[in-house]
Amino acid sequence: MTELLRHRGPDDAGFFEDALIALGHRRLSIIDLAGGHQPMANETGSLWVVYNGEIFNHTELRASLERDGHRFRTRSDTEAILHAYEAFGPACVERFRGMFAFALWDAAKRTLFCARDRLGKKPFYYFWDGRLFAFASEIKALLAHPDISPGFNESLLPEYLAFGYSSGDETLFSGIRKLPPGHYLLLRPEGDRYILEIRCYWDLPRYETLEDQDDASWIRDCRARLENAVETRLMSDVPLGVFLSGGVDSSLIAALMTRLVSGPVQTFSVGYAEQPYSELDYARLVARHLRTEHREVLLTRDNFFSLLPRLIWHEDEPLTWPSSVSLYAVSRLASQHVKVVLTGEGGDELFAGYSRYQHHLWNCQWERRYALVPAVLRGRLRSLIASSSLLTADLRRKLGHTFLARDGALESLYLDNFYAAFASQEQQALFPGLDVAPKKIYANFLRYWVQQPQHSLLARMLYADQKTYLVELLMKQDQMSMASSIESRVPLLDHLFVEFAARVPDRMKLRGRTGKYILKKIAEDLLPRQILYRTKMGFPTPWRAWLLEPEAAAVYETLLDPEGFLAAYVDRTALELLLARHREGREDASDRIWRLLNLQIWAAVFLTRTLSPHSEFACRTAPAASNA
């Protein structure tokens, strides 16, 4: 099990075993290179811990614990977890500032205590059947256990087809779950059996401004707090760098970092030869402006496709977005020069950077008025938008995202509109055996949506995204960076900064058509204006364009494979029609094709094991008969 995680920790390995438990660890050495070996015990050997992550305030914790009589043998932040648990028990997690997933064995109490950081930067998967409890940073390690076999969790298929991931605690593997962010787990004895308890220790604070300030005060406060979050994440005994996309968030992190370190900052970027999908020019502009030591990698179509089986294996579940491949490529580049990178993840979800927020606010405003139009007329217009040959495909697509083509329900106007690859009606047509009721598909998301009904519409959108969409982004970032044996740190998601962001009023997040307003204002003296106020691209890939090329024939052959996983679920005629509409340019089905292709490859790698993760998915030109 541990050997399968060698990429997460190539520097060291360690094990502990007693009558009840076995612990294994792979180490990526960042802090106290000589003294941080794990599993690590306290002085008496009554506590043992295995841990992945960084506790950025461990030196302050150490000083406080030493004043209370605790004695440290190393400089490692791992040891701070042990002494903090001795002092505070499970409440120790409330004192940690950082990113972490750990398991601590309390031999005296015969209790296992496991915890995951507040935002979900580090993963924690587990299996529990009432007899065996197993945990790991990646699912593949659990599947190596002789008593755990891979099975498909069919109930998650509708949510996967819509979002590309599960936003609850389940995974696509039956019996394997995720410890939610901001939660800890206790496995403790009760009589002659063990019971499992999961408790929440932190949640995003209420979205309310307790004491409003003028714009200038909010901007000064935001700048100071973000500078502190960046400085805190420079703690390292190994070289650091920055992933630089050329967007606002990563550029701002790089700019603040250049003011806090001596010498040039190392920056890393990824792009494509297809210019409309590459942000390399923007990244180069920022690198020149900040005088960083800049490196970049160009990802080709063949590289992209060939990596899919390997990266699905690294992520354990289907890749939610094509940008995972880009992230892996830039991680691999960075790993040749540094062991730690800072990234700009989180700015969009904290400060309303995605266009869907302003689009939904606009739709809601007009939908309330449009509801006064007779239902018959609204239905006719909806049908016209969906199928009229008088409208171009592009115009139909744009109108399809407006209130004119949808009803006013949240599931249609927001979730089907801006999140779902496969909306409920299309799922029903393509997967006739599934229960695809919208309430079922979106149950996990709606659970968070309804928690803060008293707050503004924007605040509710941000809260739900931070509890669902952002968690998946962080999982992708962790798995793709750790696949290359580097650690990624996320200053914008320092929990103290997140708590501050929740108090920032809506007008400082979204002003007119400008998202992330406050971040752009604090960066105006740090970065070129053309970086701050350009159109957001969002880590694009040429996936859609590649699917229209002859070399994409392998994609369509894979999807229609009669022996493949999809064949047991999909209506083949409906699938053939969908693929034909896309290949003929009548419809953009690129997101849906991505979902289906990843599911097909994932099942072949993990369930049927008919495809090696180390094999390449090859692009090739279709045979003449197939072209005809």
Buried (B, 14 or more C-beta within 10 A) or exposed (E): BBEBBEBBBEBBBBEBEEEEBEBBBBBBBBBBBEBBBBBBBBEEEBBBBBBBBBBBBBEEBBEBBEEEEBEBEBBBBBBBBBBBBBBEEBEBBEBBBBBBBBBBBBBEBBBBBBBBBBBBBBBBBBBBEEEEBBBBBBBBBBBBEEEBEBEBBEBBBBBBBBBBBBBBEBBBBBBBBBBBBBBBBBBBEEEEEBEBEBEEBBEBBBBEBEEEBEBEEBBEBBBEBBBBBBBBBBBBBBEBBBBBBBBBBBBBBBBBBBEEEEEEBBBBBBBBEBEEBBBBEBBBBBBEBBEBEBBBBEBEBBBBBBBBBBBBBBBBBBBBBBBBBBBBBBBBBBBEBBBBBBBBBBBBBBBBBBBBBBBBBEBBEEBEEBEEEEEEEBEEBBEBBEEEEEBEEEEBBEBBBBBBBBBEEBBBBBBBBBBBBBBBEBBBBBBEEBEBBBEEBBBBBBBBBEBBEEBBBBBBBBBBBBBBBBBBBBBBBBBBBBBBBBBBBBBBBBBEBBBBBBBBBBBBBBBEEBBBBBBBBBBEEBBBEEBBEBEBBBBBBBBBBBBEEEBBBBBBBBBBEEEBBBBEBBBEEBBBBBBEBBBEEEBBBBBBBBBBBBBBBBBBBBBEEEBEBEBBBEBEEBEEEEEE
